[in-house]
């Protein structure tokens, strides 16, 4: 949980919008948690990704989506971070797709 807290802090400090943590551990084997956030423009998405890469609290296994910076996925293995441009987040609506996943309250 400390890793999640540190990631959320990094995102908050860079003004990520609408940060949500979902516990998906009982629903799938792909990861234990999703962290979802958004940014209002591509430059902000890039800034969030750059900050996560620079200050990451754990080893990153893979990053996908840096070609367009519309939806970037940062894979930590047990935690998957989704950084969305706000239009993509609205379109894909992962929170609705994973409606059965409980939200985790993170106090920062």
Secondary structure, 3 states (H helix, E strand, C coil): CHHHHHHHHHHHHCCCEEEEEEECCCCCCCCCEEEEEEECCHHHHHHHHHHHHHHCCCCCCEEECCCCCCEEEEECCCEEEEEEEHHHHHHHCHHHHCCCCEECCCCC
